[in-house]
Structures are given as C-alpha cells and as structure tokens.
Amino acid sequence: MLAARTTENRKHQTSNMLSTKIAAVAFDMDGLLLNTEDLYNDVGEILMQRRGKLYRDSVRKRMIGLPAPQAFGVLIEAESLTETWEELHDETLEIFEEILPFRLALMPGAKELLTLVEALNIPRCVATSSSREFAEKALQQVGVLSHLNFVLTAADVPRGKPYPDIYQESAKRMAIEVSSMLVLEDSPNGTRAGVTAGAYVVSVPNEHTAGGDFTGAQWIADTLQDERLYHLLPAPTS
C-alpha cells in the first residue's frame, strides 16, 4: 500500500512539473554539489580534539548551512571557546588545505545534472555560505567552476542563510523571476532561505542533514540523480 501511494505521489509531482517553467538553477555547494560536509565533519573533529573536546553532533547540525561568523558563533557559545570566529575559521582552512587535494569530490549526480543544465544554456550559479576563496578553489579543483555563470557567497549579500537574500540576489543576477528559479539545497537552513525567497526548492539531504526540517520544499530527493529533477528542465531542442 505504501509503495503504491509513493508511486502515485511521484506521478502527481511529475504532472505538476510539466507545467513548471524553470528558467535558472541555483545550486548550494557544501553537501549538495561537493562532499565538503563529510570533510567539515572531519575538520571539526580535529579542531575540537586540539582543544581536548568532542565535536558534538548536536552542535554540528546547528552549524550546517550557516555563514562562517554565525556557524563558528554557535560552536564558540556551545563549547565555551575563547577564540574568535576568525581565528577558528583560519585554523579550519589550514586543516582543509591538508585534506582537500585527496578527498574532495562531487556528490552523486552533480556532474551529470550540471552538464545538462549547461548544455541547455540555462543560467546557473552556486549560492553558498562558504567564503569566496574556498568556494572557488574547491569548485575549480573538481572541474566545475568554469561551467557556472557565477558564484555568490554570504559576503555578497546583507544576510546569509537562512535569510532569503542570497537567492533573491541570485535571481536578480540571472535576470529572472525568483519564482522560476530552481534552488537545490541539502540543509534545512538553505531550504528555508530558498523557500522564503519564493523559489522552487528541492531539498537533497545527505547523511549529515537527513531528518532535518525541509518545510516548504517541493519534494525531497535522495540524490541529484533523482529523475524528477530532469522533468523540471526544458526538453533539448534539435
């Protein structure tokens, strides 16, 4: 019975998609395009081990999707750390430098979906809470930076996620109505930002964000390989 209901729901979603006009795509980066949430977890553990503490899962979950000042602010308050967020940020970047060349990778389905979006000449961008320096370096390393129209970071807007600013600005720069922009997000904070902006949001949780609150998302996909995403895109012209 449950399988039949799930199949029926997917048919209904597919029918709705046929009338949805997607004019642009905004990709989150960490945990959506790149496996950096896995790396952030390891970096956080190293960071806290240096201070004789554990990197608690409850704290980590609260940090996901937030801009660096707010994310490290959560950590500082929760663990009574004496460092500033800037000092912790710089230290994490140093740790990242050691593991990034060997462990950074695209998430399942990311390359294929981005390749199709580019082939269809659909405006596309990354909207991330990470710093520009890190985002561009990571995207360059996996070979997708040049396939994006631009990268937008939390530093480019007045307020970071979960506020809608970054997705409102993404739509503005791609010269489209925000309601016709597909936002792909892995985190509750990012989903909230896209939904509040008025975009068409699909949440794609990973093992670090699964179980979060994705209220307002059109649906929740297992990976970027979800065939329903392809139904949203215009058919290729011959």
C-alpha positions as semicolon CSV with decimal commas, in nm:
position;residue;x (nm);y (nm);z (nm)
1;M;0,000;0,000;0,000
2;L;0,281;0,243;0,093
3;A;0,469;0,167;-0,231
4;A;0,154;0,227;-0,434
5;R;0,094;0,559;-0,257
6;T;0,457;0,666;-0,316
7;T;0,427;0,582;-0,687
8;E;0,102;0,777;-0,712
9;N;0,260;1,078;-0,538
10;R;0,550;1,074;-0,783
11;K;0,309;1,064;-1,078
12;H;0,126;1,364;-0,935
13;Q;0,455;1,551;-0,884
14;T;0,566;1,471;-1,239
15;S;0,236;1,603;-1,374
16;N;0,285;1,928;-1,182
17;M;0,642;1,957;-1,309
18;L;0,530;1,960;-1,669
19;S;0,363;2,297;-1,605
20;T;0,657;2,436;-1,407
21;K;0,877;2,670;-1,608
22;I;1,230;2,663;-1,471
23;A;1,437;2,949;-1,613
24;A;1,752;2,917;-1,399
25;V;1,916;2,692;-1,140
26;A;2,090;2,792;-0,818
27;F;2,299;2,519;-0,660
28;D;2,408;2,514;-0,299
29;M;2,767;2,390;-0,272
30;D;2,856;2,221;0,057
31;G;2,686;1,883;0,082
32;L;2,491;1,941;-0,240
33;L;2,747;1,970;-0,520
34;L;3,051;1,876;-0,313
35;N;3,117;1,624;-0,036
36;T;3,251;1,902;0,185
37;E;3,005;1,824;0,467
38;D;3,196;1,498;0,514
39;L;3,519;1,696;0,523
40;Y;3,375;1,962;0,754
41;N;3,287;1,686;0,998
42;D;3,644;1,556;0,999
43;V;3,788;1,907;1,023
44;G;3,556;1,985;1,314
45;E;3,669;1,673;1,496
46;I;4,036;1,768;1,450
47;L;3,963;2,126;1,559
48;M;3,796;2,014;1,880
49;Q;4,047;1,735;1,953
50;R;4,318;2,002;1,962
51;R;4,121;2,159;2,246
52;G;4,055;1,836;2,432
53;K;3,688;1,836;2,338
54;L;3,447;1,631;2,127
55;Y;3,283;1,766;1,814
56;R;2,927;1,704;1,925
57;D;2,672;1,603;1,663
58;S;2,406;1,828;1,811
59;V;2,633;2,131;1,768
60;R;2,745;2,030;1,420
61;K;2,385;2,008;1,299
62;R;2,313;2,359;1,421
63;M;2,611;2,492;1,224
64;I;2,522;2,338;0,887
65;G;2,423;2,589;0,620
66;L;2,512;2,899;0,820
67;P;2,767;3,162;0,712
68;A;3,104;3,129;0,888
69;P;3,051;3,401;1,153
70;Q;2,723;3,250;1,268
71;A;2,839;2,888;1,237
72;F;3,152;2,944;1,445
73;G;2,948;3,157;1,681
74;V;2,733;2,851;1,753
75;L;3,048;2,647;1,822
76;I;3,206;2,913;2,043
77;E;2,895;2,951;2,255
78;A;2,820;2,578;2,282
79;E;3,176;2,480;2,378
80;S;3,281;2,795;2,566
81;L;3,576;2,855;2,332
82;T;3,800;3,157;2,380
83;E;3,899;3,208;2,015
84;T;3,724;3,446;1,779
85;W;3,531;3,309;1,484
86;E;3,801;3,446;1,253
87;E;4,072;3,251;1,435
88;L;3,869;2,929;1,419
89;H;3,790;2,992;1,052
90;D;4,158;3,039;0,965
91;E;4,251;2,722;1,152
92;T;3,987;2,517;0,972
93;L;4,116;2,645;0,638
94;E;4,464;2,526;0,731
95;I;4,328;2,181;0,813
96;F;4,129;2,180;0,489
97;E;4,444;2,254;0,292
98;E;4,587;1,925;0,413
99;I;4,294;1,702;0,316
100;L;4,128;1,884;0,024
101;P;4,360;1,759;-0,254
102;F;4,296;1,397;-0,165
103;R;3,934;1,376;-0,053
104;L;3,728;1,645;-0,226
105;A;3,472;1,503;-0,471
106;L;3,144;1,582;-0,644
107;M;2,827;1,440;-0,495
108;P;2,642;1,165;-0,688
109;G;2,467;1,304;-0,996
110;A;2,617;1,653;-0,963
111;K;2,833;1,641;-1,275
112;E;2,560;1,494;-1,494
113;L;2,294;1,744;-1,385
114;L;2,525;2,044;-1,415
115;T;2,640;1,927;-1,758
116;L;2,281;1,906;-1,880
117;V;2,187;2,246;-1,737
118;E;2,484;2,397;-1,917
119;A;2,403;2,215;-2,243
120;L;2,050;2,357;-2,228
121;N;2,201;2,704;-2,180
122;I;2,006;2,756;-1,859
123;P;2,152;3,028;-1,633
124;R;2,322;2,862;-1,336
125;C;2,509;2,964;-1,027
126;V;2,634;2,846;-0,691
127;A;2,491;3,022;-0,385
128;T;2,697;2,924;-0,082
129;S;2,760;3,017;0,279
130;S;3,130;2,939;0,229
131;S;3,388;3,209;0,161
132;R;3,463;3,303;-0,199
133;E;3,825;3,194;-0,168
134;F;3,729;2,846;-0,051
135;A;3,431;2,807;-0,287
136;E;3,623;2,899;-0,599
137;K;3,918;2,683;-0,501
138;A;3,700;2,379;-0,429
139;L;3,487;2,419;-0,741
140;Q;3,799;2,465;-0,953
141;Q;3,956;2,151;-0,808
142;V;3,661;1,933;-0,912
143;G;3,645;2,099;-1,255
144;V;3,308;2,275;-1,245
145;L;3,388;2,639;-1,169
146;S;3,416;2,734;-1,536
147;H;3,076;2,576;-1,607
148;L;2,894;2,819;-1,377
149;N;2,785;3,170;-1,467
150;F;2,893;3,298;-1,126
151;V;2,944;3,211;-0,760
152;L;2,755;3,404;-0,494
153;T;2,865;3,390;-0,130
154;A;2,725;3,507;0,203
155;A;2,968;3,801;0,188
156;D;2,788;3,930;-0,123
157;V;2,453;3,987;0,049
158;P;2,337;4,168;0,365
159;R;2,225;3,848;0,540
160;G;2,327;3,486;0,491
161;K;2,110;3,175;0,501
162;P;1,852;3,106;0,639
163;Y;1,754;3,455;0,520
164;P;1,641;3,475;0,155
165;D;1,891;3,740;0,044
166;I;2,134;3,511;-0,140
167;Y;1,862;3,355;-0,354
168;Q;1,692;3,684;-0,424
169;E;2,027;3,819;-0,542
170;S;2,091;3,503;-0,746
171;A;1,766;3,553;-0,936
172;K;1,842;3,922;-0,987
173;R;2,186;3,849;-1,134
174;M;2,041;3,584;-1,365
175;A;1,771;3,833;-1,473
176;I;1,478;3,602;-1,397
177;E;1,183;3,598;-1,160
178;V;1,277;3,418;-0,840
179;S;0,964;3,202;-0,869
180;S;1,104;3,047;-1,189
181;M;1,439;2,960;-1,031
182;L;1,511;2,606;-0,916
183;V;1,702;2,602;-0,587
184;L;1,879;2,280;-0,488
185;E;1,969;2,258;-0,120
186;D;2,087;1,992;0,123
187;S;2,030;2,174;0,453
188;P;1,725;2,300;0,645
189;N;1,879;2,650;0,667
190;G;1,936;2,661;0,292
191;T;1,592;2,523;0,219
192;R;1,436;2,791;0,436
193;A;1,633;3,058;0,251
194;G;1,512;2,937;-0,088
195;V;1,152;2,892;0,021
196;T;1,138;3,235;0,185
197;A;1,282;3,389;-0,132
198;G;0,993;3,239;-0,327
199;A;1,198;2,996;-0,539
200;Y;1,105;2,644;-0,649
201;V;1,304;2,446;-0,392
202;V;1,402;2,081;-0,397
203;S;1,587;1,953;-0,092
204;V;1,854;1,686;-0,132
205;P;1,964;1,587;0,219
206;N;2,285;1,396;0,284
207;E;2,369;1,179;0,583
208;H;2,455;1,490;0,785
209;T;2,128;1,673;0,719
210;A;1,879;1,388;0,685
211;G;1,596;1,419;0,932
212;G;1,603;1,798;0,927
213;D;1,310;2,031;0,873
214;F;1,261;2,085;0,499
215;T;0,924;2,254;0,525
216;G;0,827;2,433;0,205
217;A;1,039;2,224;-0,031
218;Q;0,853;2,092;-0,333
219;W;0,986;1,749;-0,252
220;I;1,287;1,573;-0,101
221;A;1,523;1,387;-0,335
222;D;1,766;1,115;-0,235
223;T;2,042;1,245;-0,465
224;L;2,090;1,472;-0,764
225;Q;2,030;1,163;-0,976
226;D;1,658;1,184;-0,898
227;E;1,483;1,161;-1,235
228;R;1,219;1,412;-1,125
229;L;1,480;1,688;-1,143
230;Y;1,524;1,620;-1,513
231;H;1,149;1,659;-1,572
232;L;1,178;2,017;-1,446
233;L;1,421;2,115;-1,720
234;P;1,310;2,216;-2,070
235;A;1,340;1,950;-2,338
236;P;1,654;1,981;-2,555
237;T;1,592;2,137;-2,896
238;S;1,718;1,953;-3,202
